[in-house]
Amino acid sequence: MTEGRPGLPLELRFTVLDLAGKPLKDATITLWHCDPLGYYSGYLDMDPDEWVATATPEGVTAVEWDPPATDDSRFLRGTQPLDEQGAVAFSTVYPGWCFGRAIHIHIEVQVGGGGFLDQPALPPRRVEQVHREAPALQRALHAREAHQRL
């Protein structure tokens, strides 16, 4: 999933249950997140320290939640099937920070013709600890602190 992208190793494990509390089978999980510098694959031309916005007819800027890709890069994205216990694991790297967002990952569970998408934030205390201890993530810490002062 890292496609050789450097960073602090991170193992993510998920178990998905149905509404009855039984392991969900015959489903897949897709996971993606930015790299330690805040860049998403497919969007390397976008500055992670700037809010992505577009002009509206009224002249006000609006957040662009699904901008068109700027390149063909593919890293820190993966899809895997759930096992018989409804579990899956991904080996990746710790994500960085991009403007205006908590440090997070994107998770989509697909089953049958439907799915569920979530963007859980990583625990703030753990994020702070990791970012202070990992040199590769210092940029994320300093950028986030600078934007919080604005």
PyMOL CGO cylinders between C-alpha atoms (Angstrom):
from pymol import cmd
from pymol.cgo import CYLINDER

trace = [
    CYLINDER, 0.00, 0.00, 0.00, 2.88, 2.40, 0.61, 0.3, 1, 1, 1, 1, 1, 1,
    CYLINDER, 2.88, 2.40, 0.61, 4.30, 1.95, -2.90, 0.3, 1, 1, 1, 1, 1, 1,
    CYLINDER, 4.30, 1.95, -2.90, 7.69, 2.80, -1.38, 0.3, 1, 1, 1, 1, 1, 1,
    CYLINDER, 7.69, 2.80, -1.38, 6.49, 6.05, 0.24, 0.3, 1, 1, 1, 1, 1, 1,
    CYLINDER, 6.49, 6.05, 0.24, 8.70, 6.71, 3.29, 0.3, 1, 1, 1, 1, 1, 1,
    CYLINDER, 8.70, 6.71, 3.29, 7.28, 7.20, 6.75, 0.3, 1, 1, 1, 1, 1, 1,
    CYLINDER, 7.28, 7.20, 6.75, 6.73, 5.82, 10.21, 0.3, 1, 1, 1, 1, 1, 1,
    CYLINDER, 6.73, 5.82, 10.21, 5.22, 2.31, 9.83, 0.3, 1, 1, 1, 1, 1, 1,
    CYLINDER, 5.22, 2.31, 9.83, 1.60, 1.96, 10.90, 0.3, 1, 1, 1, 1, 1, 1,
    CYLINDER, 1.60, 1.96, 10.90, -0.43, -1.25, 11.10, 0.3, 1, 1, 1, 1, 1, 1,
    CYLINDER, -0.43, -1.25, 11.10, -4.20, -0.72, 10.91, 0.3, 1, 1, 1, 1, 1, 1,
    CYLINDER, -4.20, -0.72, 10.91, -6.55, -3.57, 11.81, 0.3, 1, 1, 1, 1, 1, 1,
    CYLINDER, -6.55, -3.57, 11.81, -10.31, -3.50, 11.40, 0.3, 1, 1, 1, 1, 1, 1,
    CYLINDER, -10.31, -3.50, 11.40, -13.13, -5.90, 12.23, 0.3, 1, 1, 1, 1, 1, 1,
    CYLINDER, -13.13, -5.90, 12.23, -16.49, -5.20, 10.64, 0.3, 1, 1, 1, 1, 1, 1,
    CYLINDER, -16.49, -5.20, 10.64, -19.68, -6.61, 12.15, 0.3, 1, 1, 1, 1, 1, 1,
    CYLINDER, -19.68, -6.61, 12.15, -23.22, -6.69, 10.81, 0.3, 1, 1, 1, 1, 1, 1,
    CYLINDER, -23.22, -6.69, 10.81, -26.18, -5.26, 12.74, 0.3, 1, 1, 1, 1, 1, 1,
    CYLINDER, -26.18, -5.26, 12.74, -26.56, -8.57, 14.62, 0.3, 1, 1, 1, 1, 1, 1,
    CYLINDER, -26.56, -8.57, 14.62, -22.94, -8.33, 15.81, 0.3, 1, 1, 1, 1, 1, 1,
    CYLINDER, -22.94, -8.33, 15.81, -21.71, -11.12, 13.55, 0.3, 1, 1, 1, 1, 1, 1,
    CYLINDER, -21.71, -11.12, 13.55, -18.61, -10.80, 11.33, 0.3, 1, 1, 1, 1, 1, 1,
    CYLINDER, -18.61, -10.80, 11.33, -19.42, -9.27, 7.97, 0.3, 1, 1, 1, 1, 1, 1,
    CYLINDER, -19.42, -9.27, 7.97, -18.33, -11.55, 5.14, 0.3, 1, 1, 1, 1, 1, 1,
    CYLINDER, -18.33, -11.55, 5.14, -18.11, -11.07, 1.40, 0.3, 1, 1, 1, 1, 1, 1,
    CYLINDER, -18.11, -11.07, 1.40, -17.14, -7.42, 1.78, 0.3, 1, 1, 1, 1, 1, 1,
    CYLINDER, -17.14, -7.42, 1.78, -14.06, -5.34, 1.05, 0.3, 1, 1, 1, 1, 1, 1,
    CYLINDER, -14.06, -5.34, 1.05, -12.43, -2.37, 2.74, 0.3, 1, 1, 1, 1, 1, 1,
    CYLINDER, -12.43, -2.37, 2.74, -10.77, 0.41, 0.80, 0.3, 1, 1, 1, 1, 1, 1,
    CYLINDER, -10.77, 0.41, 0.80, -8.42, 2.64, 2.75, 0.3, 1, 1, 1, 1, 1, 1,
    CYLINDER, -8.42, 2.64, 2.75, -6.51, 5.79, 1.74, 0.3, 1, 1, 1, 1, 1, 1,
    CYLINDER, -6.51, 5.79, 1.74, -4.76, 8.70, 3.41, 0.3, 1, 1, 1, 1, 1, 1,
    CYLINDER, -4.76, 8.70, 3.41, -2.15, 11.37, 2.79, 0.3, 1, 1, 1, 1, 1, 1,
    CYLINDER, -2.15, 11.37, 2.79, 1.59, 10.84, 3.18, 0.3, 1, 1, 1, 1, 1, 1,
    CYLINDER, 1.59, 10.84, 3.18, 3.62, 12.27, 6.11, 0.3, 1, 1, 1, 1, 1, 1,
    CYLINDER, 3.62, 12.27, 6.11, 3.97, 15.57, 4.24, 0.3, 1, 1, 1, 1, 1, 1,
    CYLINDER, 3.97, 15.57, 4.24, 0.21, 15.90, 3.69, 0.3, 1, 1, 1, 1, 1, 1,
    CYLINDER, 0.21, 15.90, 3.69, 0.11, 14.90, 0.01, 0.3, 1, 1, 1, 1, 1, 1,
    CYLINDER, 0.11, 14.90, 0.01, -2.51, 12.54, -1.41, 0.3, 1, 1, 1, 1, 1, 1,
    CYLINDER, -2.51, 12.54, -1.41, -1.68, 10.34, -4.37, 0.3, 1, 1, 1, 1, 1, 1,
    CYLINDER, -1.68, 10.34, -4.37, -3.29, 11.68, -7.51, 0.3, 1, 1, 1, 1, 1, 1,
    CYLINDER, -3.29, 11.68, -7.51, -3.06, 15.23, -6.12, 0.3, 1, 1, 1, 1, 1, 1,
    CYLINDER, -3.06, 15.23, -6.12, 0.67, 15.97, -5.91, 0.3, 1, 1, 1, 1, 1, 1,
    CYLINDER, 0.67, 15.97, -5.91, 0.18, 19.42, -7.48, 0.3, 1, 1, 1, 1, 1, 1,
    CYLINDER, 0.18, 19.42, -7.48, -2.04, 20.50, -4.56, 0.3, 1, 1, 1, 1, 1, 1,
    CYLINDER, -2.04, 20.50, -4.56, -0.31, 22.19, -1.63, 0.3, 1, 1, 1, 1, 1, 1,
    CYLINDER, -0.31, 22.19, -1.63, -1.34, 20.46, 1.64, 0.3, 1, 1, 1, 1, 1, 1,
    CYLINDER, -1.34, 20.46, 1.64, -0.80, 23.79, 3.46, 0.3, 1, 1, 1, 1, 1, 1,
    CYLINDER, -0.80, 23.79, 3.46, -3.52, 25.54, 1.47, 0.3, 1, 1, 1, 1, 1, 1,
    CYLINDER, -3.52, 25.54, 1.47, -7.28, 25.14, 1.60, 0.3, 1, 1, 1, 1, 1, 1,
    CYLINDER, -7.28, 25.14, 1.60, -8.59, 23.78, -1.71, 0.3, 1, 1, 1, 1, 1, 1,
    CYLINDER, -8.59, 23.78, -1.71, -11.31, 26.19, -2.82, 0.3, 1, 1, 1, 1, 1, 1,
    CYLINDER, -11.31, 26.19, -2.82, -13.06, 27.40, -5.93, 0.3, 1, 1, 1, 1, 1, 1,
    CYLINDER, -13.06, 27.40, -5.93, -14.94, 30.60, -6.75, 0.3, 1, 1, 1, 1, 1, 1,
    CYLINDER, -14.94, 30.60, -6.75, -18.74, 30.49, -6.77, 0.3, 1, 1, 1, 1, 1, 1,
    CYLINDER, -18.74, 30.49, -6.77, -20.96, 32.72, -8.95, 0.3, 1, 1, 1, 1, 1, 1,
    CYLINDER, -20.96, 32.72, -8.95, -21.47, 34.93, -5.88, 0.3, 1, 1, 1, 1, 1, 1,
    CYLINDER, -21.47, 34.93, -5.88, -17.72, 35.48, -5.64, 0.3, 1, 1, 1, 1, 1, 1,
    CYLINDER, -17.72, 35.48, -5.64, -17.38, 33.50, -2.39, 0.3, 1, 1, 1, 1, 1, 1,
    CYLINDER, -17.38, 33.50, -2.39, -14.94, 30.64, -2.20, 0.3, 1, 1, 1, 1, 1, 1,
    CYLINDER, -14.94, 30.64, -2.20, -16.27, 27.16, -1.50, 0.3, 1, 1, 1, 1, 1, 1,
    CYLINDER, -16.27, 27.16, -1.50, -14.38, 24.13, -0.33, 0.3, 1, 1, 1, 1, 1, 1,
    CYLINDER, -14.38, 24.13, -0.33, -13.69, 21.67, -3.13, 0.3, 1, 1, 1, 1, 1, 1,
    CYLINDER, -13.69, 21.67, -3.13, -14.24, 18.25, -1.53, 0.3, 1, 1, 1, 1, 1, 1,
    CYLINDER, -14.24, 18.25, -1.53, -13.70, 16.21, -4.67, 0.3, 1, 1, 1, 1, 1, 1,
    CYLINDER, -13.70, 16.21, -4.67, -11.29, 18.08, -6.93, 0.3, 1, 1, 1, 1, 1, 1,
    CYLINDER, -11.29, 18.08, -6.93, -10.10, 16.45, -10.17, 0.3, 1, 1, 1, 1, 1, 1,
    CYLINDER, -10.10, 16.45, -10.17, -6.87, 14.48, -9.95, 0.3, 1, 1, 1, 1, 1, 1,
    CYLINDER, -6.87, 14.48, -9.95, -3.71, 16.33, -10.98, 0.3, 1, 1, 1, 1, 1, 1,
    CYLINDER, -3.71, 16.33, -10.98, -1.49, 13.31, -11.75, 0.3, 1, 1, 1, 1, 1, 1,
    CYLINDER, -1.49, 13.31, -11.75, -1.40, 9.50, -12.07, 0.3, 1, 1, 1, 1, 1, 1,
    CYLINDER, -1.40, 9.50, -12.07, 0.44, 8.72, -8.81, 0.3, 1, 1, 1, 1, 1, 1,
    CYLINDER, 0.44, 8.72, -8.81, -1.01, 5.93, -6.65, 0.3, 1, 1, 1, 1, 1, 1,
    CYLINDER, -1.01, 5.93, -6.65, 0.31, 5.42, -3.12, 0.3, 1, 1, 1, 1, 1, 1,
    CYLINDER, 0.31, 5.42, -3.12, -1.24, 4.97, 0.33, 0.3, 1, 1, 1, 1, 1, 1,
    CYLINDER, -1.24, 4.97, 0.33, -4.38, 3.51, -1.21, 0.3, 1, 1, 1, 1, 1, 1,
    CYLINDER, -4.38, 3.51, -1.21, -5.48, -0.09, -0.95, 0.3, 1, 1, 1, 1, 1, 1,
    CYLINDER, -5.48, -0.09, -0.95, -8.43, -2.48, -1.08, 0.3, 1, 1, 1, 1, 1, 1,
    CYLINDER, -8.43, -2.48, -1.08, -8.65, -5.85, 0.66, 0.3, 1, 1, 1, 1, 1, 1,
    CYLINDER, -8.65, -5.85, 0.66, -11.40, -8.40, 1.31, 0.3, 1, 1, 1, 1, 1, 1,
    CYLINDER, -11.40, -8.40, 1.31, -12.54, -9.10, 4.86, 0.3, 1, 1, 1, 1, 1, 1,
    CYLINDER, -12.54, -9.10, 4.86, -11.65, -12.58, 6.14, 0.3, 1, 1, 1, 1, 1, 1,
    CYLINDER, -11.65, -12.58, 6.14, -14.13, -15.08, 7.63, 0.3, 1, 1, 1, 1, 1, 1,
    CYLINDER, -14.13, -15.08, 7.63, -13.96, -13.22, 10.98, 0.3, 1, 1, 1, 1, 1, 1,
    CYLINDER, -13.96, -13.22, 10.98, -14.77, -9.91, 9.26, 0.3, 1, 1, 1, 1, 1, 1,
    CYLINDER, -14.77, -9.91, 9.26, -11.19, -8.70, 9.82, 0.3, 1, 1, 1, 1, 1, 1,
    CYLINDER, -11.19, -8.70, 9.82, -8.55, -7.06, 7.65, 0.3, 1, 1, 1, 1, 1, 1,
    CYLINDER, -8.55, -7.06, 7.65, -5.14, -5.46, 8.24, 0.3, 1, 1, 1, 1, 1, 1,
    CYLINDER, -5.14, -5.46, 8.24, -3.26, -2.79, 6.29, 0.3, 1, 1, 1, 1, 1, 1,
    CYLINDER, -3.26, -2.79, 6.29, 0.45, -2.02, 6.56, 0.3, 1, 1, 1, 1, 1, 1,
    CYLINDER, 0.45, -2.02, 6.56, 0.97, 1.65, 5.79, 0.3, 1, 1, 1, 1, 1, 1,
    CYLINDER, 0.97, 1.65, 5.79, 2.72, 4.74, 7.15, 0.3, 1, 1, 1, 1, 1, 1,
    CYLINDER, 2.72, 4.74, 7.15, 1.50, 7.30, 9.66, 0.3, 1, 1, 1, 1, 1, 1,
    CYLINDER, 1.50, 7.30, 9.66, -0.44, 10.04, 7.85, 0.3, 1, 1, 1, 1, 1, 1,
    CYLINDER, -0.44, 10.04, 7.85, 0.53, 13.69, 7.95, 0.3, 1, 1, 1, 1, 1, 1,
    CYLINDER, 0.53, 13.69, 7.95, -1.61, 16.80, 8.13, 0.3, 1, 1, 1, 1, 1, 1,
    CYLINDER, -1.61, 16.80, 8.13, -3.33, 18.82, 5.43, 0.3, 1, 1, 1, 1, 1, 1,
    CYLINDER, -3.33, 18.82, 5.43, -4.90, 22.24, 5.90, 0.3, 1, 1, 1, 1, 1, 1,
    CYLINDER, -4.90, 22.24, 5.90, -8.12, 22.43, 7.86, 0.3, 1, 1, 1, 1, 1, 1,
    CYLINDER, -8.12, 22.43, 7.86, -8.38, 18.77, 8.77, 0.3, 1, 1, 1, 1, 1, 1,
    CYLINDER, -8.38, 18.77, 8.77, -7.67, 16.56, 11.73, 0.3, 1, 1, 1, 1, 1, 1,
    CYLINDER, -7.67, 16.56, 11.73, -5.13, 13.84, 10.94, 0.3, 1, 1, 1, 1, 1, 1,
    CYLINDER, -5.13, 13.84, 10.94, -7.35, 11.11, 9.54, 0.3, 1, 1, 1, 1, 1, 1,
    CYLINDER, -7.35, 11.11, 9.54, -7.74, 8.15, 7.23, 0.3, 1, 1, 1, 1, 1, 1,
    CYLINDER, -7.74, 8.15, 7.23, -10.51, 7.38, 4.76, 0.3, 1, 1, 1, 1, 1, 1,
    CYLINDER, -10.51, 7.38, 4.76, -12.23, 4.00, 5.07, 0.3, 1, 1, 1, 1, 1, 1,
    CYLINDER, -12.23, 4.00, 5.07, -14.89, 2.63, 2.76, 0.3, 1, 1, 1, 1, 1, 1,
    CYLINDER, -14.89, 2.63, 2.76, -16.63, -0.70, 3.38, 0.3, 1, 1, 1, 1, 1, 1,
    CYLINDER, -16.63, -0.70, 3.38, -18.24, -2.18, 0.26, 0.3, 1, 1, 1, 1, 1, 1,
    CYLINDER, -18.24, -2.18, 0.26, -20.74, -5.00, 0.45, 0.3, 1, 1, 1, 1, 1, 1,
    CYLINDER, -20.74, -5.00, 0.45, -23.16, -6.06, -2.26, 0.3, 1, 1, 1, 1, 1, 1,
    CYLINDER, -23.16, -6.06, -2.26, -24.23, -2.98, -4.18, 0.3, 1, 1, 1, 1, 1, 1,
    CYLINDER, -24.23, -2.98, -4.18, -23.76, -0.54, -1.31, 0.3, 1, 1, 1, 1, 1, 1,
    CYLINDER, -23.76, -0.54, -1.31, -21.17, 0.80, 1.01, 0.3, 1, 1, 1, 1, 1, 1,
    CYLINDER, -21.17, 0.80, 1.01, -20.25, 3.00, 3.93, 0.3, 1, 1, 1, 1, 1, 1,
    CYLINDER, -20.25, 3.00, 3.93, -17.59, 5.70, 3.99, 0.3, 1, 1, 1, 1, 1, 1,
    CYLINDER, -17.59, 5.70, 3.99, -16.00, 7.19, 7.09, 0.3, 1, 1, 1, 1, 1, 1,
    CYLINDER, -16.00, 7.19, 7.09, -13.04, 9.45, 7.84, 0.3, 1, 1, 1, 1, 1, 1,
    CYLINDER, -13.04, 9.45, 7.84, -12.03, 8.71, 11.42, 0.3, 1, 1, 1, 1, 1, 1,
    CYLINDER, -12.03, 8.71, 11.42, -9.52, 11.06, 12.99, 0.3, 1, 1, 1, 1, 1, 1,
    CYLINDER, -9.52, 11.06, 12.99, -6.60, 9.45, 14.78, 0.3, 1, 1, 1, 1, 1, 1,
    CYLINDER, -6.60, 9.45, 14.78, -6.51, 9.94, 18.59, 0.3, 1, 1, 1, 1, 1, 1,
    CYLINDER, -6.51, 9.94, 18.59, -5.22, 13.50, 19.27, 0.3, 1, 1, 1, 1, 1, 1,
    CYLINDER, -5.22, 13.50, 19.27, -2.90, 12.56, 22.14, 0.3, 1, 1, 1, 1, 1, 1,
    CYLINDER, -2.90, 12.56, 22.14, -1.31, 9.78, 20.11, 0.3, 1, 1, 1, 1, 1, 1,
    CYLINDER, -1.31, 9.78, 20.11, -0.97, 12.06, 17.09, 0.3, 1, 1, 1, 1, 1, 1,
    CYLINDER, -0.97, 12.06, 17.09, 0.80, 14.67, 19.22, 0.3, 1, 1, 1, 1, 1, 1,
    CYLINDER, 0.80, 14.67, 19.22, 3.18, 12.06, 20.66, 0.3, 1, 1, 1, 1, 1, 1,
    CYLINDER, 3.18, 12.06, 20.66, 3.98, 10.51, 17.28, 0.3, 1, 1, 1, 1, 1, 1,
    CYLINDER, 3.98, 10.51, 17.28, 4.51, 13.87, 15.60, 0.3, 1, 1, 1, 1, 1, 1,
    CYLINDER, 4.51, 13.87, 15.60, 6.88, 15.07, 18.31, 0.3, 1, 1, 1, 1, 1, 1,
    CYLINDER, 6.88, 15.07, 18.31, 8.92, 11.85, 18.27, 0.3, 1, 1, 1, 1, 1, 1,
    CYLINDER, 8.92, 11.85, 18.27, 9.07, 11.12, 14.53, 0.3, 1, 1, 1, 1, 1, 1,
    CYLINDER, 9.07, 11.12, 14.53, 11.36, 13.48, 12.57, 0.3, 1, 1, 1, 1, 1, 1,
    CYLINDER, 11.36, 13.48, 12.57, 9.53, 12.71, 9.32, 0.3, 1, 1, 1, 1, 1, 1,
    CYLINDER, 9.53, 12.71, 9.32, 6.32, 14.11, 10.81, 0.3, 1, 1, 1, 1, 1, 1,
    CYLINDER, 6.32, 14.11, 10.81, 7.74, 17.34, 12.23, 0.3, 1, 1, 1, 1, 1, 1,
    CYLINDER, 7.74, 17.34, 12.23, 6.45, 19.28, 9.20, 0.3, 1, 1, 1, 1, 1, 1,
    CYLINDER, 6.45, 19.28, 9.20, 2.92, 18.18, 10.02, 0.3, 1, 1, 1, 1, 1, 1,
    CYLINDER, 2.92, 18.18, 10.02, 3.25, 19.29, 13.63, 0.3, 1, 1, 1, 1, 1, 1,
    CYLINDER, 3.25, 19.29, 13.63, 4.69, 22.72, 12.79, 0.3, 1, 1, 1, 1, 1, 1,
    CYLINDER, 4.69, 22.72, 12.79, 2.23, 23.39, 9.95, 0.3, 1, 1, 1, 1, 1, 1,
    CYLINDER, 2.23, 23.39, 9.95, -0.74, 22.41, 12.11, 0.3, 1, 1, 1, 1, 1, 1,
    CYLINDER, -0.74, 22.41, 12.11, 0.43, 24.60, 15.00, 0.3, 1, 1, 1, 1, 1, 1,
    CYLINDER, 0.43, 24.60, 15.00, 0.98, 27.58, 12.65, 0.3, 1, 1, 1, 1, 1, 1,
    CYLINDER, 0.98, 27.58, 12.65, -2.52, 27.31, 11.21, 0.3, 1, 1, 1, 1, 1, 1,
    CYLINDER, -2.52, 27.31, 11.21, -4.06, 26.97, 14.69, 0.3, 1, 1, 1, 1, 1, 1,
    CYLINDER, -4.06, 26.97, 14.69, -2.53, 30.36, 15.59, 0.3, 1, 1, 1, 1, 1, 1,
    CYLINDER, -2.53, 30.36, 15.59, -4.22, 32.09, 12.65, 0.3, 1, 1, 1, 1, 1, 1,
]
cmd.load_cgo(trace, "trace")
